[in-house]
Amino acid sequence: MRKKLALFLDLQKPIFSMSLKLHQLATEGEFLPVAAVETEAFENPYFGFWQCFNGPSVEELSARQFGWHKDDPSSHVKPHFSFRPLDSL
């Protein structure tokens, strides 16, 4: 039992770290790959709520997201936060 508990506790430690890198999207063409990845990520494993936002095609979703970006002045400002790598904690 103790061995299993020790193994469980060891698994609570991060096994790997993944850094987050933010990139600014400026053109409509840059939104298409992001929309394609979003669609694939929410379809496998299936996430039904995503279907409310997905729309008829990836191209339409990309165009809609670019429209939201253009119409929202707050999406054009630099973020007021930063991320530290997990291993620096």
C-alpha positions in Angstrom: 0.0 0.0 0.0 2.8 2.4 0.9 4.6 1.7 -2.4 1.4 2.6 -4.3 0.9 5.7 -2.3 4.5 6.8 -2.9 4.1 6.2 -6.6 0.8 8.3 -6.6 2.5 11.1 -4.7 5.4 11.1 -7.2 3.0 11.5 -10.1 1.6 14.7 -8.5 4.9 16.4 -9.5 4.9 17.9 -13.0 6.4 15.4 -15.5 7.2 18.0 -18.1 6.7 21.7 -18.6 5.3 23.4 -21.7 6.0 27.1 -22.1 3.3 29.4 -23.5 4.4 31.6 -26.4 2.0 34.4 -27.4 1.9 35.5 -31.0 0.0 38.5 -32.3 -2.3 37.7 -35.3 -2.7 40.7 -37.6 -4.2 39.4 -40.9 -7.2 37.4 -41.7 -5.0 34.6 -43.2 -3.3 34.1 -39.8 -6.6 33.2 -38.2 -7.3 30.2 -40.4 -4.6 27.8 -39.0 -5.7 28.8 -35.4 -9.4 28.0 -36.3 -8.3 24.7 -37.8 -6.5 23.7 -34.6 -9.4 24.8 -32.4 -11.8 22.7 -34.5 -9.6 19.6 -34.4 -8.9 20.0 -30.6 -12.6 20.3 -29.7 -13.7 17.4 -32.0 -11.3 14.9 -30.5 -12.2 14.4 -27.8 -15.6 15.6 -28.6 -16.8 18.7 -26.9 -20.4 19.4 -27.8 -20.6 23.0 -26.6 -18.0 23.9 -29.3 -20.6 23.2 -31.9 -22.4 26.4 -30.8 -19.4 28.4 -32.0 -17.9 26.2 -34.8 -20.2 27.1 -37.7 -20.5 25.5 -41.1 -16.8 25.5 -42.0 -13.3 26.3 -40.6 -13.1 29.2 -43.1 -16.3 30.8 -41.8 -15.1 30.4 -38.2 -11.8 32.0 -39.1 -13.5 34.9 -40.8 -15.8 35.4 -37.8 -12.9 35.3 -35.3 -11.0 37.9 -37.4 -14.2 40.1 -37.4 -14.3 39.9 -33.6 -10.7 40.8 -33.5 -11.1 43.8 -35.8 -14.1 45.1 -34.0 -12.7 44.7 -30.4 -10.2 47.5 -29.6 -9.0 45.6 -26.5 -7.7 42.7 -28.7 -5.1 45.0 -30.2 -3.3 45.8 -26.9 -0.4 44.1 -25.4 -1.3 41.7 -22.5 -0.7 43.0 -19.0 0.6 39.7 -17.7 3.6 37.4 -18.2 4.3 33.8 -17.8 7.2 32.2 -16.0 8.5 28.8 -17.0 7.4 26.0 -14.7 10.9 25.1 -13.8 11.6 28.6 -12.4 9.0 28.2 -9.7 
